[in-house]
Amino acid sequence: MTIQFTQRNKINKAGGCENSDRLFCPRLTSLNFTDWKLHVSTILDDRKTRTTDTQHLFKARTTDTQYLFKARTTDTQHLFKARTTDTQYLFKARTTDTQQLFKARTTDTQQLFKARTTDTLLH
């Protein structure tokens, strides 16, 4: 098989020039067909590798984003639960304090009423 680059230079299958003048047969144009296929397949493999790397990188970034989103959502949920629990405990504490204060005031009033009643009865 002969690959023709120009009218003046014909390169045979072995990569040699049919033209006797070496100036018109540069080394770069003396690729045989097998070398050319190997070169093209290397370029295609390189493109496939780059595409695969990009896909893996995209998948990794997507996965990282998903995990980050899940982590942030979980953190927010735990934070919300913690705040809700704190509010519940605070409400219970205030309610208990109010109840204790009410009982104390009621007891004080009852004691005061008893004392006044006793004082009134004694006088």
MMTF fields as JSON, N, C-alpha, C and O atoms, coordinates in Angstrom:
{
  "mmtfVersion": "1.0.0",
  "mmtfProducer": "UNKNOWN",
  "numBonds": 491,
  "numAtoms": 492,
  "numGroups": 123,
  "numChains": 1,
  "numModels": 1,
  "chainsPerModel": [1],
  "groupsPerChain": [123],
  "chainIdList": ["A"],
  "bondAtomList": [4, 2, 8, 6, 12, 10, 16, 14, 20, 18, 24, 22, 28, 26, 32, 30, 36, 34, 40, 38, 44, 42, 48, 46, 52, 50, 56, 54, 60, 58, 64, 62, 68, 66, 72, 70, 76, 74, 80, 78, 84, 82, 88, 86, 92, 90, 96, 94, 100, 98, 104, 102, 108, 106, 112, 110, 116, 114, 120, 118, 124, 122, 128, 126, 132, 130, 136, 134, 140, 138, 144, 142, 148, 146, 152, 150, 156, 154, 160, 158, 164, 162, 168, 166, 172, 170, 176, 174, 180, 178, 184, 182, 188, 186, 192, 190, 196, 194, 200, 198, 204, 202, 208, 206, 212, 210, 216, 214, 220, 218, 224, 222, 228, 226, 232, 230, 236, 234, 240, 238, 244, 242, 248, 246, 252, 250, 256, 254, 260, 258, 264, 262, 268, 266, 272, 270, 276, 274, 280, 278, 284, 282, 288, 286, 292, 290, 296, 294, 300, 298, 304, 302, 308, 306, 312, 310, 316, 314, 320, 318, 324, 322, 328, 326, 332, 330, 336, 334, 340, 338, 344, 342, 348, 346, 352, 350, 356, 354, 360, 358, 364, 362, 368, 366, 372, 370, 376, 374, 380, 378, 384, 382, 388, 386, 392, 390, 396, 394, 400, 398, 404, 402, 408, 406, 412, 410, 416, 414, 420, 418, 424, 422, 428, 426, 432, 430, 436, 434, 440, 438, 444, 442, 448, 446, 452, 450, 456, 454, 460, 458, 464, 462, 468, 466, 472, 470, 476, 474, 480, 478, 484, 482, 488, 486],
  "bondOrderList": [1, 1, 1, 1, 1, 1, 1, 1, 1, 1, 1, 1, 1, 1, 1, 1, 1, 1, 1, 1, 1, 1, 1, 1, 1, 1, 1, 1, 1, 1, 1, 1, 1, 1, 1, 1, 1, 1, 1, 1, 1, 1, 1, 1, 1, 1, 1, 1, 1, 1, 1, 1, 1, 1, 1, 1, 1, 1, 1, 1, 1, 1, 1, 1, 1, 1, 1, 1, 1, 1, 1, 1, 1, 1, 1, 1, 1, 1, 1, 1, 1, 1, 1, 1, 1, 1, 1, 1, 1, 1, 1, 1, 1, 1, 1, 1, 1, 1, 1, 1, 1, 1, 1, 1, 1, 1, 1, 1, 1, 1, 1, 1, 1, 1, 1, 1, 1, 1, 1, 1, 1, 1],
  "groupList": [{"groupName": "MET", "atomNameList": ["N", "CA", "C", "O"], "elementList": ["N", "C", "C", "O"], "formalChargeList": [0, 0, 0, 0], "bondAtomList": [1, 0, 2, 1, 3, 2], "bondOrderList": [1, 1, 2], "singleLetterCode": "M", "chemCompType": "L-PEPTIDE LINKING"}, {"groupName": "THR", "atomNameList": ["N", "CA", "C", "O"], "elementList": ["N", "C", "C", "O"], "formalChargeList": [0, 0, 0, 0], "bondAtomList": [1, 0, 2, 1, 3, 2], "bondOrderList": [1, 1, 2], "singleLetterCode": "T", "chemCompType": "L-PEPTIDE LINKING"}, {"groupName": "ILE", "atomNameList": ["N", "CA", "C", "O"], "elementList": ["N", "C", "C", "O"], "formalChargeList": [0, 0, 0, 0], "bondAtomList": [1, 0, 2, 1, 3, 2], "bondOrderList": [1, 1, 2], "singleLetterCode": "I", "chemCompType": "L-PEPTIDE LINKING"}, {"groupName": "GLN", "atomNameList": ["N", "CA", "C", "O"], "elementList": ["N", "C", "C", "O"], "formalChargeList": [0, 0, 0, 0], "bondAtomList": [1, 0, 2, 1, 3, 2], "bondOrderList": [1, 1, 2], "singleLetterCode": "Q", "chemCompType": "L-PEPTIDE LINKING"}, {"groupName": "PHE", "atomNameList": ["N", "CA", "C", "O"], "elementList": ["N", "C", "C", "O"], "formalChargeList": [0, 0, 0, 0], "bondAtomList": [1, 0, 2, 1, 3, 2], "bondOrderList": [1, 1, 2], "singleLetterCode": "F", "chemCompType": "L-PEPTIDE LINKING"}, {"groupName": "ARG", "atomNameList": ["N", "CA", "C", "O"], "elementList": ["N", "C", "C", "O"], "formalChargeList": [0, 0, 0, 0], "bondAtomList": [1, 0, 2, 1, 3, 2], "bondOrderList": [1, 1, 2], "singleLetterCode": "R", "chemCompType": "L-PEPTIDE LINKING"}, {"groupName": "ASN", "atomNameList": ["N", "CA", "C", "O"], "elementList": ["N", "C", "C", "O"], "formalChargeList": [0, 0, 0, 0], "bondAtomList": [1, 0, 2, 1, 3, 2], "bondOrderList": [1, 1, 2], "singleLetterCode": "N", "chemCompType": "L-PEPTIDE LINKING"}, {"groupName": "LYS", "atomNameList": ["N", "CA", "C", "O"], "elementList": ["N", "C", "C", "O"], "formalChargeList": [0, 0, 0, 0], "bondAtomList": [1, 0, 2, 1, 3, 2], "bondOrderList": [1, 1, 2], "singleLetterCode": "K", "chemCompType": "L-PEPTIDE LINKING"}, {"groupName": "ALA", "atomNameList": ["N", "CA", "C", "O"], "elementList": ["N", "C", "C", "O"], "formalChargeList": [0, 0, 0, 0], "bondAtomList": [1, 0, 2, 1, 3, 2], "bondOrderList": [1, 1, 2], "singleLetterCode": "A", "chemCompType": "L-PEPTIDE LINKING"}, {"groupName": "GLY", "atomNameList": ["N", "CA", "C", "O"], "elementList": ["N", "C", "C", "O"], "formalChargeList": [0, 0, 0, 0], "bondAtomList": [1, 0, 2, 1, 3, 2], "bondOrderList": [1, 1, 2], "singleLetterCode": "G", "chemCompType": "PEPTIDE LINKING"}, {"groupName": "CYS", "atomNameList": ["N", "CA", "C", "O"], "elementList": ["N", "C", "C", "O"], "formalChargeList": [0, 0, 0, 0], "bondAtomList": [1, 0, 2, 1, 3, 2], "bondOrderList": [1, 1, 2], "singleLetterCode": "C", "chemCompType": "L-PEPTIDE LINKING"}, {"groupName": "GLU", "atomNameList": ["N", "CA", "C", "O"], "elementList": ["N", "C", "C", "O"], "formalChargeList": [0, 0, 0, 0], "bondAtomList": [1, 0, 2, 1, 3, 2], "bondOrderList": [1, 1, 2], "singleLetterCode": "E", "chemCompType": "L-PEPTIDE LINKING"}, {"groupName": "SER", "atomNameList": ["N", "CA", "C", "O"], "elementList": ["N", "C", "C", "O"], "formalChargeList": [0, 0, 0, 0], "bondAtomList": [1, 0, 2, 1, 3, 2], "bondOrderList": [1, 1, 2], "singleLetterCode": "S", "chemCompType": "L-PEPTIDE LINKING"}, {"groupName": "ASP", "atomNameList": ["N", "CA", "C", "O"], "elementList": ["N", "C", "C", "O"], "formalChargeList": [0, 0, 0, 0], "bondAtomList": [1, 0, 2, 1, 3, 2], "bondOrderList": [1, 1, 2], "singleLetterCode": "D", "chemCompType": "L-PEPTIDE LINKING"}, {"groupName": "LEU", "atomNameList": ["N", "CA", "C", "O"], "elementList": ["N", "C", "C", "O"], "formalChargeList": [0, 0, 0, 0], "bondAtomList": [1, 0, 2, 1, 3, 2], "bondOrderList": [1, 1, 2], "singleLetterCode": "L", "chemCompType": "L-PEPTIDE LINKING"}, {"groupName": "PRO", "atomNameList": ["N", "CA", "C", "O"], "elementList": ["N", "C", "C", "O"], "formalChargeList": [0, 0, 0, 0], "bondAtomList": [1, 0, 2, 1, 3, 2], "bondOrderList": [1, 1, 2], "singleLetterCode": "P", "chemCompType": "L-PEPTIDE LINKING"}, {"groupName": "TRP", "atomNameList": ["N", "CA", "C", "O"], "elementList": ["N", "C", "C", "O"], "formalChargeList": [0, 0, 0, 0], "bondAtomList": [1, 0, 2, 1, 3, 2], "bondOrderList": [1, 1, 2], "singleLetterCode": "W", "chemCompType": "L-PEPTIDE LINKING"}, {"groupName": "HIS", "atomNameList": ["N", "CA", "C", "O"], "elementList": ["N", "C", "C", "O"], "formalChargeList": [0, 0, 0, 0], "bondAtomList": [1, 0, 2, 1, 3, 2], "bondOrderList": [1, 1, 2], "singleLetterCode": "H", "chemCompType": "L-PEPTIDE LINKING"}, {"groupName": "VAL", "atomNameList": ["N", "CA", "C", "O"], "elementList": ["N", "C", "C", "O"], "formalChargeList": [0, 0, 0, 0], "bondAtomList": [1, 0, 2, 1, 3, 2], "bondOrderList": [1, 1, 2], "singleLetterCode": "V", "chemCompType": "L-PEPTIDE LINKING"}, {"groupName": "TYR", "atomNameList": ["N", "CA", "C", "O"], "elementList": ["N", "C", "C", "O"], "formalChargeList": [0, 0, 0, 0], "bondAtomList": [1, 0, 2, 1, 3, 2], "bondOrderList": [1, 1, 2], "singleLetterCode": "Y", "chemCompType": "L-PEPTIDE LINKING"}],
  "groupTypeList": [0, 1, 2, 3, 4, 1, 3, 5, 6, 7, 2, 6, 7, 8, 9, 9, 10, 11, 6, 12, 13, 5, 14, 4, 10, 15, 5, 14, 1, 12, 14, 6, 4, 1, 13, 16, 7, 14, 17, 18, 12, 1, 2, 14, 13, 13, 5, 7, 1, 5, 1, 1, 13, 1, 3, 17, 14, 4, 7, 8, 5, 1, 1, 13, 1, 3, 19, 14, 4, 7, 8, 5, 1, 1, 13, 1, 3, 17, 14, 4, 7, 8, 5, 1, 1, 13, 1, 3, 19, 14, 4, 7, 8, 5, 1, 1, 13, 1, 3, 3, 14, 4, 7, 8, 5, 1, 1, 13, 1, 3, 3, 14, 4, 7, 8, 5, 1, 1, 13, 1, 14, 14, 17],
  "groupIdList": [1, 2, 3, 4, 5, 6, 7, 8, 9, 10, 11, 12, 13, 14, 15, 16, 17, 18, 19, 20, 21, 22, 23, 24, 25, 26, 27, 28, 29, 30, 31, 32, 33, 34, 35, 36, 37, 38, 39, 40, 41, 42, 43, 44, 45, 46, 47, 48, 49, 50, 51, 52, 53, 54, 55, 56, 57, 58, 59, 60, 61, 62, 63, 64, 65, 66, 67, 68, 69, 70, 71, 72, 73, 74, 75, 76, 77, 78, 79, 80, 81, 82, 83, 84, 85, 86, 87, 88, 89, 90, 91, 92, 93, 94, 95, 96, 97, 98, 99, 100, 101, 102, 103, 104, 105, 106, 107, 108, 109, 110, 111, 112, 113, 114, 115, 116, 117, 118, 119, 120, 121, 122, 123],
  "secStructList": [7, 7, 3, 3, 1, 1, 1, 1, 7, 3, 3, 7, 6, 6, 1, 7, 5, 1, 1, 1, 7, 4, 4, 4, 1, 7, 4, 4, 4, 7, 7, 7, 2, 2, 2, 2, 2, 2, 2, 2, 2, 2, 2, 2, 2, 2, 2, 2, 2, 2, 2, 2, 2, 2, 2, 2, 2, 2, 2, 2, 2, 2, 2, 2, 2, 2, 2, 2, 2, 2, 2, 2, 2, 2, 2, 2, 2, 2, 2, 2, 2, 2, 2, 2, 2, 2, 2, 2, 2, 2, 2, 2, 2, 2, 2, 2, 2, 2, 2, 2, 2, 2, 2, 2, 2, 2, 2, 2, 2, 2, 2, 2, 2, 2, 2, 2, 2, 2, 2, 2, 2, 2, 7],
  "xCoordList": [0.848, 0.0, 0.88, 1.872, 0.523, 1.298, 0.443, -0.692, 1.005, 0.315, 0.956, 2.173, 0.155, 0.699, 0.41, -0.751, 1.471, 1.313, 1.342, 0.561, 2.211, 2.279, 2.454, 2.658, 2.376, 2.596, 4.043, 4.321, 4.956, 6.378, 6.892, 7.865, 6.237, 6.759, 5.757, 4.604, 6.185, 5.381, 6.129, 7.327, 5.412, 6.046, 5.506, 4.294, 6.387, 5.944, 5.596, 5.751, 5.127, 4.644, 5.739, 5.437, 6.963, 8.053, 8.518, 9.373, 7.985, 8.343, 9.473, 9.905, 9.969, 11.046, 10.501, 9.344, 11.307, 10.873, 11.19, 12.255, 10.25, 10.499, 11.285, 11.971, 11.189, 11.931, 13.365, 13.598, 14.287, 15.687, 16.153, 17.16, 15.456, 15.844, 15.343, 14.134, 16.229, 15.854, 15.289, 14.644, 15.493, 14.946, 13.421, 12.774, 12.858, 11.409, 10.753, 9.558, 11.548, 11.012, 11.364, 12.248, 10.696, 11.033, 10.688, 9.832, 11.362, 11.206, 9.782, 9.244, 9.183, 7.849, 6.778, 5.756, 7.018, 6.0, 6.255, 5.558, 7.241, 7.558, 6.921, 7.478, 5.772, 5.053, 4.409, 3.754, 4.592, 3.851, 2.448, 2.128, 1.635, 0.228, 0.042, -0.854, 0.842, 0.742, 1.056, 0.351, 2.114, 2.462, 1.351, 1.039, 0.754, -0.316, -1.522, -2.118, -1.898, -3.01, -2.702, -3.57, -1.465, -1.07, -1.167, -1.636, -0.719, -0.783, -2.232, -2.555, -3.091, -4.505, -5.164, -5.949, -4.86, -5.473, -4.989, -5.742, -3.735, -3.228, -3.999, -4.352, -4.257, -5.039, -6.449, -6.967, -7.062, -8.416, -8.436, -9.334, -7.439, -7.358, -7.171, -7.747, -6.356, -6.138, -7.434, -7.73, -8.206, -9.501, -10.455, -11.166, -10.467, -11.327, -10.919, -11.768, -9.612, -9.117, -9.53, -9.965, -9.391, -9.791, -11.28, -11.709, -12.077, -13.522, -13.85, -14.67, -13.205, -13.441, -13.026, -13.741, -11.867, -11.42, -12.421, -12.734, -12.918, -13.908, -15.18, -15.767, -15.604, -16.815, -16.621, -17.489, -15.461, -15.204, -15.106, -15.589, -14.483, -14.376, -15.758, -16.059, -16.6, -17.956, -18.732, -19.426, -18.608, -19.294, -18.797, -19.583, -17.486, -16.926, -17.443, -17.82, -17.461, -17.96, -19.435, -19.874, -20.21, -21.642, -21.851, -22.676, -21.089, -21.203, -20.806, -21.478, -19.711, -19.289, -20.377, -20.66, -20.98, -22.045, -23.232, -23.827, -23.578, -24.704, -24.41, -25.259, -23.2, -22.845, -22.801, -23.227, -22.285, -22.235, -23.652, -23.933, -24.547, -25.938, -26.576, -27.267, -26.33, -26.883, -26.332, -27.068, -25.033, -24.421, -25.016, -25.329, -25.168, -25.749, -27.19, -27.621, -27.946, -29.339, -29.398, -30.194, -28.546, -28.507, -28.106, -28.705, -27.097, -26.688, -27.836, -28.066, -28.556, -29.684, -30.772, -31.365, -31.031, -32.051, -31.657, -32.468, -30.385, -29.932, -29.96, -30.323, -29.583, -29.614, -31.051, -31.326, -31.971, -33.379, -33.889, -34.582, -33.536, -33.962, -33.391, -34.084, -32.125, -31.496, -32.187, -32.459, -32.467, -33.144, -34.552, -34.989, -35.258, -36.607, -36.557, -37.357, -35.602, -35.453, -35.106, -35.66, -34.178, -33.833, -35.05, -35.262, -35.844, -37.048, -38.038, -38.657, -38.18, -39.095, -38.642, -39.441, -37.344, -36.828, -36.965, -37.301, -36.703, -36.84, -38.295, -38.581, -39.217, -40.63, -41.026, -41.735, -40.555, -40.864, -40.291, -40.946, -39.065, -38.448, -39.231, -39.461, -39.638, -40.411, -41.762, -42.226, -42.397, -43.682, -43.528, -44.329, -42.489, -42.234, -41.958, -42.48, -41.127, -40.855, -42.137, -42.346, -42.988, -44.257, -45.145, -45.772, -45.194, -46.012, -45.499, -46.275, -44.182, -43.596, -43.852, -44.168, -43.712, -43.956, -45.425, -45.739, -46.323, -47.748, -48.047, -48.789, -47.463, -47.669, -47.135, -47.773, -45.982, -45.396, -46.289, -46.534, -46.769, -47.645, -48.956, -49.459, -49.503, -50.743, -50.518, -51.338, -49.402, -49.08, -48.901, -49.405, -48.168, -47.986, -49.335, -49.583, -50.209, -51.528, -52.346, -53.018, -52.283, -53.018, -52.498, -53.274, -51.177, -50.585, -50.971, -51.304, -50.915, -51.275, -52.76, -53.129, -53.61, -55.037, -55.286, -56.082, -54.583, -54.733, -54.279, -54.925, -53.171, -52.66, -53.652, -53.921, -54.199, -55.166, -56.441, -57.021, -56.855, -58.055, -57.819, -58.682, -56.653, -56.317, -56.249, -56.757, -55.622, -55.545, -56.944, -57.235, -57.796, -59.153, -59.923, -60.649, -59.782, -60.481, -59.976, -60.752, -58.697, -58.142, -58.546, -58.6, -58.817, -59.179, -60.625, -61.167],
  "yCoordList": [-1.186, 0.0, 1.23, 1.29, 2.204, 3.423, 4.582, 4.74, 5.421, 6.622, 7.798, 7.977, 8.588, 9.693, 10.994, 11.357, 11.711, 12.987, 14.139, 15.083, 14.068, 15.097, 14.39, 13.176, 15.143, 14.575, 14.121, 13.164, 14.814, 14.539, 13.41, 12.742, 13.192, 12.201, 11.083, 11.322, 9.894, 8.722, 7.925, 7.672, 7.534, 6.798, 5.381, 5.166, 4.446, 3.068, 2.529, 3.224, 1.293, 0.697, 0.615, 0.725, 0.43, 0.311, 1.659, 1.711, 2.741, 4.066, 4.707, 5.798, 4.086, 4.678, 5.527, 5.371, 6.412, 7.291, 6.652, 6.067, 6.775, 6.331, 7.383, 7.069, 8.633, 9.716, 9.657, 9.478, 9.8, 9.713, 10.953, 10.901, 12.066, 13.31, 13.293, 13.353, 13.215, 13.13, 14.437, 14.412, 15.553, 16.825, 16.837, 17.506, 16.115, 16.102, 14.932, 14.677, 14.243, 13.132, 13.33, 12.641, 14.256, 14.488, 13.274, 12.464, 13.17, 12.022, 11.971, 10.888, 13.129, 13.17, 12.588, 12.092, 12.649, 12.125, 10.674, 10.116, 10.054, 8.675, 7.662, 6.587, 7.994, 7.041, 5.978, 6.3, 4.733, 3.719, 3.6, 4.217, 2.801, 2.738, 2.169, 2.614, 1.22, 0.62, 1.648, 1.729, 2.439, 3.49, 4.524, 5.025, 4.838, 5.831, 5.316, 6.073, 4.038, 3.457, 3.444, 3.73, 3.112, 3.104, 4.505, 4.681, 5.498, 6.891, 7.322, 7.934, 7.01, 7.381, 6.644, 7.241, 5.351, 4.622, 5.154, 5.147, 5.615, 6.222, 7.497, 7.749, 8.298, 9.535, 9.183, 9.804, 8.183, 7.798, 7.232, 7.541, 6.4, 5.873, 6.988, 6.965, 7.97, 9.115, 9.876, 10.313, 10.032, 10.718, 9.916, 10.479, 8.593, 7.746, 7.857, 7.946, 7.85, 7.959, 9.292, 9.354, 10.35, 11.669, 11.724, 12.289, 11.133, 11.104, 10.305, 10.726, 9.147, 8.317, 9.058, 9.034, 9.722, 10.493, 11.587, 11.819, 12.255, 13.32, 12.746, 13.326, 11.593, 10.97, 10.588, 10.832, 9.981, 9.604, 10.836, 10.833, 11.884, 13.115, 13.7, 14.158, 13.687, 14.205, 13.373, 13.914, 12.04, 11.167, 11.43, 11.484, 11.591, 11.843, 13.162, 13.241, 14.194, 15.495, 15.414, 15.976, 14.705, 14.556, 13.807, 14.198, 12.716, 11.936, 12.782, 12.754, 13.539, 14.406, 15.419, 15.683, 15.981, 16.964, 16.31, 16.89, 15.094, 14.401, 14.124, 14.357, 13.624, 13.352, 14.641, 14.673, 15.706, 16.987, 17.473, 17.964, 17.334, 17.739, 16.904, 17.428, 15.568, 14.702, 15.085, 15.128, 15.362, 15.736, 17.044, 17.164, 18.02, 19.301, 19.125, 19.717, 18.297, 18.045, 17.362, 17.737, 16.35, 15.64, 16.589, 16.568, 17.418, 18.387, 19.329, 19.635, 19.786, 20.683, 19.977, 20.555, 18.714, 17.96, 17.78, 17.97, 17.405, 17.233, 18.559, 18.605, 19.621, 20.933, 21.316, 21.836, 21.05, 21.348, 20.527, 21.043, 19.218, 18.36, 18.871, 18.904, 19.266, 19.763, 21.036, 21.192, 21.933, 23.178, 22.897, 23.486, 21.981, 21.624, 21.009, 21.349, 20.093, 19.461, 20.495, 20.483, 21.397, 22.451, 23.295, 23.648, 23.618, 24.424, 23.661, 24.23, 22.356, 21.547, 21.501, 21.677, 21.262, 21.221, 22.581, 22.671, 23.632, 24.981, 25.243, 25.803, 24.832, 25.017, 24.211, 24.709, 22.947, 22.116, 22.749, 22.781, 23.251, 23.871, 25.097, 25.297, 25.913, 27.12, 26.74, 27.34, 25.718, 25.259, 24.731, 25.045, 23.926, 23.39, 24.514, 24.516, 25.483, 26.631, 27.379, 27.777, 27.57, 28.282, 27.48, 28.034, 26.165, 25.322, 25.37, 25.5, 25.261, 25.319, 26.675, 26.772, 27.725, 29.072, 29.218, 29.81, 28.678, 28.746, 27.978, 28.453, 26.788, 26.004, 26.749, 26.771, 27.353, 28.095, 29.274, 29.522, 29.994, 31.135, 30.664, 31.272, 29.567, 29.013, 28.593, 28.88, 27.914, 27.483, 28.692, 28.719, 29.708, 30.923, 31.569, 32.016, 31.62, 32.23, 31.408, 31.963, 30.106, 29.249, 29.419, 29.498, 29.473, 29.652, 31.022, 31.167, 32.018, 33.369, 33.41, 34.026, 32.745, 32.718, 32.007, 32.452, 30.89, 30.165, 31.03, 31.079, 31.701, 32.564, 33.672, 33.965, 34.292, 35.375, 34.832, 35.432, 33.651, 33.037, 32.714, 32.946, 32.182, 31.856, 33.124, 33.168, 34.16, 35.434, 35.998, 36.506, 35.905, 36.423, 35.609, 36.177, 34.324, 33.479, 33.705, 33.641, 33.966, 34.187, 35.549, 35.715, 36.483, 37.82, 37.881, 38.913],
  "zCoordList": [0.0, 0.0, 0.0, 0.726, -0.805, -0.9, -0.451, -0.899, 0.463, 0.911, 0.196, 0.256, -0.469, -1.23, -0.516, -0.327, -0.11, 0.566, -0.421, -0.302, -1.368, -2.417, -3.748, -3.798, -4.805, -6.118, -6.29, -7.012, -5.622, -5.843, -4.96, -5.308, -3.807, -2.864, -2.684, -2.325, -2.928, -2.647, -1.599, -1.728, -0.566, 0.519, 0.477, 0.482, 0.438, 0.345, 1.737, 2.741, 1.778, 3.01, 4.07, 5.258, 3.693, 4.651, 5.171, 6.055, 4.65, 5.138, 4.377, 4.747, 3.338, 2.543, 1.417, 1.026, 0.896, -0.185, -1.523, -1.718, -2.43, -3.786, -4.543, -5.516, -4.102, -4.732, -4.226, -3.03, -5.095, -4.693, -3.964, -3.258, -4.11, -3.443, -1.996, -1.776, -1.012, 0.406, 0.951, 1.999, 0.306, 0.791, 0.734, 1.54, -0.196, -0.354, 0.384, 0.237, 1.165, 1.935, 3.404, 3.913, 4.107, 5.506, 6.361, 6.004, 7.48, 8.373, 8.951, 9.184, 9.177, 9.768, 8.864, 9.337, 7.556, 6.637, 6.278, 5.43, 6.908, 6.536, 7.491, 7.714, 8.049, 8.892, 8.014, 7.023, 8.37, 7.625, 8.221, 9.236, 7.567, 7.939, 9.347, 10.065, 9.753, 11.084, 12.161, 13.167, 11.955, 12.912, 13.006, 14.086, 11.848, 11.842, 12.627, 13.393, 12.452, 13.206, 14.705, 15.53, 15.039, 16.445, 17.04, 18.165, 16.272, 16.731, 16.942, 17.96, 16.001, 16.104, 17.266, 18.002, 17.444, 18.55, 19.896, 20.87, 19.961, 21.196, 21.51, 22.662, 20.485, 20.691, 21.175, 22.103, 20.54, 20.945, 22.362, 23.145, 22.692, 24.058, 25.066, 26.154, 24.691, 25.579, 25.795, 26.907, 24.721, 24.856, 25.732, 26.564, 25.539, 26.379, 27.844, 28.73, 28.086, 29.456, 30.059, 31.208, 29.284, 29.794, 30.072, 31.078, 29.174, 29.386, 30.636, 31.452, 30.785, 31.973, 33.23, 34.231, 33.185, 34.345, 34.682, 35.85, 33.653, 33.884, 34.484, 35.398, 33.958, 34.507, 35.965, 36.803, 36.264, 37.657, 38.543, 39.675, 38.03, 38.798, 39.04, 40.143, 38.007, 38.155, 39.167, 40.027, 39.058, 40.013, 41.429, 42.374, 41.563, 42.893, 43.452, 44.621, 42.615, 43.082, 43.431, 44.434, 42.593, 42.86, 44.167, 44.993, 44.351, 45.588, 46.785, 47.817, 46.655, 47.756, 48.085, 49.253, 47.047, 47.272, 47.962, 48.87, 47.525, 48.157, 49.627, 50.487, 49.916, 51.307, 52.116, 53.27, 51.504, 52.2, 52.49, 53.583, 51.504, 51.708, 52.81, 53.683, 52.757, 53.794, 55.163, 56.149, 55.215, 56.493, 57.011, 58.195, 56.12, 56.551, 56.99, 57.98, 56.243, 56.616, 57.967, 58.828, 58.152, 59.44, 60.561, 61.636, 60.317, 61.331, 61.676, 62.846, 60.652, 60.89, 61.682, 62.592, 61.326, 62.051, 63.514, 64.419, 63.727, 65.11, 65.859, 67.034, 65.188, 65.816, 66.158, 67.24, 65.217, 65.48, 66.651, 67.528, 66.66, 67.773, 69.09, 70.107, 69.061, 70.288, 70.767, 71.957, 69.848, 70.237, 70.759, 71.747, 70.075, 70.518, 71.911, 72.782, 72.109, 73.428, 74.484, 75.583, 74.14, 75.096, 75.439, 76.599, 74.433, 74.666, 75.537, 76.436, 75.26, 76.063, 77.524, 78.444, 77.714, 79.087, 79.759, 80.94, 79.0, 79.558, 79.932, 80.991, 79.054, 79.351, 80.586, 81.46, 80.65, 81.822, 83.086, 84.128, 82.986, 84.16, 84.602, 85.795, 83.645, 84.003, 84.586, 85.556, 83.97, 84.479, 85.905, 86.785, 86.118, 87.454, 88.434, 89.549, 88.016, 88.888, 89.22, 90.365, 88.235, 88.456, 89.395, 90.299, 89.173, 90.044, 91.486, 92.433, 91.63, 92.974, 93.606, 94.792, 92.797, 93.309, 93.699, 94.732, 92.875, 93.194, 94.479, 95.339, 94.6, 95.832, 97.035, 98.088, 96.894, 98.012, 98.381, 99.562, 97.391, 97.689, 98.319, 99.264, 97.776, 98.339, 99.796, 100.668, 100.044, 101.409, 102.314, 103.437, 101.81, 102.602, 102.893, 104.013, 101.885, 102.084, 103.082, 103.952, 102.949, 103.882, 105.308, 106.26, 105.435, 106.758, 107.319, 108.495, 106.437, 106.867, 107.255, 108.255, 106.453, 106.766, 108.093, 108.92, 108.272, 109.542, 110.709, 111.756, 110.509, 111.595, 111.894, 113.059, 110.86, 111.078, 111.723, 112.628, 111.206, 111.791, 113.261, 114.108, 113.545, 114.937, 115.76, 116.88, 115.213, 115.924, 116.17, 117.252, 115.165, 115.318, 116.347, 117.163, 116.321, 117.261, 118.691, 119.645, 118.831, 120.158, 120.706, 121.925, 119.896, 120.384, 120.509, 120.905]
}
